[in-house]
């Protein structure tokens, strides 16, 4: 695991402004997965791959969308408990999501859709009625997500899956696999803050990824992670939130209560080889809180965490 530079450094989003950009870089940008996607290929032949990479992003956007009526996730959530045949990659993602739910004792819960659907952090920005949340919580048992090859069944017909806490990590890993199959040796994939490095920067130095100060505007970092062939994923209170009656409500919901997790943390960043794992564990560890989350990361091999508490102390865990 690469060394962390725990100092106050000003960065632009996650990729530090001090990182030089060679002439051969190809930047692929677009709006997918409800976020800005930037994929930088440090290869003279990178431009030839742009159409294929864009097509892959669109494929996963269509396949895993909550709102596209033809997507696997939409069909599953509107199946009323009837078995649904899904794409092999959707089944793979749901299997991984289920395994991380078990691994974290439900702190990461892909069956929370009936609850997350009551929260709107974009338009309405109001707290759902407590009675509605209590009723929705009755339908969030991830054990009711049954996967048999490519057939998926929600044994509770009122349950809905929500893969927002793992999908971007999964897609980043799939994009990495594709780029490696095409001979790409150096690239940086940024799916709205889910960052994955293939190889290292041209010249042999690691990529420097800023960990944002969660109490300041985008651009200021409290720490910098140096990575190559690794992923950094952050879950934080500053990413999606609103205020009501002087209380700040963020999008990282506690599966036990249906409300935003209320603990001593502002953000959790996970660094490991798998972006899928980093995505799921950043959410789970945030829900756990600092002490339990740090102990959990310490129990794992080849996984590193950066926990920022509300007093803005940076805790490096490995």
N, C-alpha and C positions, 0 to 999 in steps of 0.2 A: 504494500500500500504506500502511496506516495506521500511525501512530506507536506504538511500544511503550513502555510505562512500566516500566522495569526497576528496580523497587524492591520491597521486601518489604511486601506488602499482604495483610491477612487477608481471604480470600474464602470464600464458601460454595460448594463444588464449583467450578464454572467461572464461573457468573454472579455477579458481585461483589455483595455485600450493599449496596453504596452505590448500586446501580441502583434508582431509584424505580419503583414499580409503579402505573400509572394505574388509575382506576376502571374503564375500559373493557376491561381485559385479560381474556381467556379463557384459562385454563390447562387443557390437555388432558393427562392423565397416564394411564399404563398400563404393563404389563409386556409388552414385545415384543422380539424379537431377543435374548432372554436378558439384557435390561437394562431399567432404568427409563427410560422415555421421557417427556419433558416438552416440550410445544409451547405456546408462549405467543403468542396473537394479540392485538395491540394495536389492536383495531377494535371498534366498537360492535356490528357484525353478526357478530363472531367466533363467538359461541355457536351460531349456526345451522350453522356448518361442522363442529362437533365430531363428529357422527355420520359424516360423510364422511371426515374425517381418521382417525378410529378405524378405519373400514372399510378405508382404504388401508393403515394399519399392519398390520392383520390379514392383508390380501391378501399383502403382501410377506413377512410372517412365514411364512405357509403356503407361498408359492411358493419361498422360498429356504432353508427349514429343512434342516439336515443329518439330522434324525431323523424328520421327518414322511414316512411312506412314500409319500404322494401328491405330495410336492414334486418340483419339477424336479431339484433338486440330489441328493436321495436316489435318484431313478430313474436319474439319470446315473451316480452312484457305484456303483450295483448293476446296471449294464447289461452288464458283462462284455465291453465293447468294441463292443456293438451300437449303431448310431445311435439317438439319442433325439430326438423332436420336443419342443421346449420352447416356453414362452411367449416372445413377442418381446422382452419386457424382460429375461428371463433370458439370452437370446442376446446382448442389448446389453451386459449386465453382464459376461458371460464374454468378450466381444470387448474391452471396456475393460480387463479384468483381464489378458488376454493381451498387450495393447499396453503396459501398464505393466511387465509382466514383461520384455518386450523392451527397453523404455526403460531399465530399471534393471539389465539384464544378469542377471536372475534373482534379484536381492536381494529383490524382491517376487515371490513364486511362488505362483500360484493352484493349482498341481498338487501341493501338498505334503500333501494329505489323508492319504496312507498313513502319513506321519510324524506329523502332528499328532494323528492318531487314536490313536497309542500313548501320548501324554501326557494325563494327567488332572489338571488343576489344581484340580478341585472336590472330588472324593471320595477317590480312591486316593492321590493325591499321592506317587507313587513314580517314580523314574527308570526308564524302560524298559530292558530288556537291550540292551547295545550291539549284539549280533548281530541283534536285531530291527530296530534303527534302520538298521544297515548294509543289511539286506535291503530295507527300505522305501525307502531312498534310491535304489534302482535303478529306482524307478517314479515319479519326480518330474520328468520332463522336460516342461516346459510346451509344448514344440513338438508334443507328442503330443495336445494339446487342439485338435481340429479343429472349426471352426464354419463351417457353410454355410447362410446364412440362418437358419432356425430349427431346423436339424438339427445336433446336436452329437454328436461321436464322440470317445471316449477311445481313441486308437489303441493304447495300452498297456492291455489289459483289467484289469491290476492297479493302474492309476493311479486316484486319487481327487482330485476338486477340493475345495479349501477356500477359500471366499470370505470368511472371517471378517475378513480384513484390508482389505476394500474394500466389503463389502455395506452397512454402515451409512452410509457416505459416499454411495453410490449412492442409497439410500433417502431420505436427507436431500435430495439434489438433486431427486428425484422429488416429494417433499412440497412443496418450494419451487415447482416448476413448477405443481403443482396449486393452491397458495395464490395464486400470481400470476395464474393463470387466473380465479380468483374475485375478483380485485380487491384482495387483501390487500396492503397497502403496508408494514406493519411487523410483524415477527414474529421469534421466536427459537425455533429447533428444536434440542433437545438430546437426542441419542440416546446416552445413557450416556457423555457426554464428547465425542462428535462434535458440535460446535456449529456451527450455520449461522445467520447473520443475514439476514433480509430487510429491506432498508431500514435504518433507524436507530431509536433510541428516540424515542418521542413527545417533541416539543420540539426535535428536531434534533441531539441529541448521539449519538455512537457507543455501541454496546454495549461494556461492559468485561468481558473474559473472563480469568479468572485461570488462570495456568499453575502447576500444583501443585508444591510442594516434594516431590520423589519420595522423600525420606528421612523425611518426617513424615506424621502422620495427615492424612486428607482435610480440607481446610479452610484449610490454610496455602499461600499462593502465593509464588513467587519472582519472578514477573513478571506483568504484565497487558497483554493485547493489546486495543487499541481497534479495533473493526471495524464496518463497515456494508457490506451486500451481499457478505460474505465468509464463509469457513468457517475454523474452527480445529479441527484434529484432533491429538490427542496419543497417542503410543505410549510407554509407560514400563514400567520394571521393577516398579513398585509395583502395577500393575493386577491381575495374576493371577500368583501365585507360591506356592512352598512351599519348606521347608528340609528337607534330608536330609543327615545326617552333617556338619552345620555348614556346608553349602553351599546357597546360595540359587539356586533354579531358577525363572526367569520364563518367560512364555509366548511371548516374541518369539524364535522359532527361526531359526537360521541355516540356510538351505536347503542350504548346502554340507556341513554336519556333522550336522544333525538335532538338535543340542543348542541350548540358549539362546545367543543371540549374546553373545560374551564380548569386550567392548571397553571403551572409556573413557566410555561414555554411560550416563546414568540415564533420560533421556527425550528425545524429539524431538517438537516441535510444528510443524506446517506450516500456513501461512496462505495461502489463495488463493481465487479465485472458485469453484472446483469442489470440493465436499466429497468427491467420488469421488477426484479427484487427491490431495487432502490426505490422505485415508485411506491410499491405496496408498503414497504417498511417505513418510509418517511411519514406516511399517514398513520400507520399503526403506532409508531413511537411517539408521535405527537399526542395521540389519544392517551397513551400510557402515562405521559408526564415524564419529567426529567429523570427521577430516580429509577422507576421501573424501565423506562425506555433505554437509559444508559446501561443498566444491568443486562437487559435483553441483547443489546448490541455487543457487549463484552462477552456474551456467551457464544457468539457466532465467529466463525473463522473467515478471514479475508473480507470483512465488512467493517467500515469505519463510519462514525457519525460525528456530526458537528451540531451540537445543541446550543441554541441561543435562548437564554432565559429572559424573563421580563426586565431584569436589571441590566440587560445587554452584556452579560458575561458570556464569553464563548467557551464552550466546553468541548474539547476534542476527545472522542471516545474511540478506542480500537481494541 
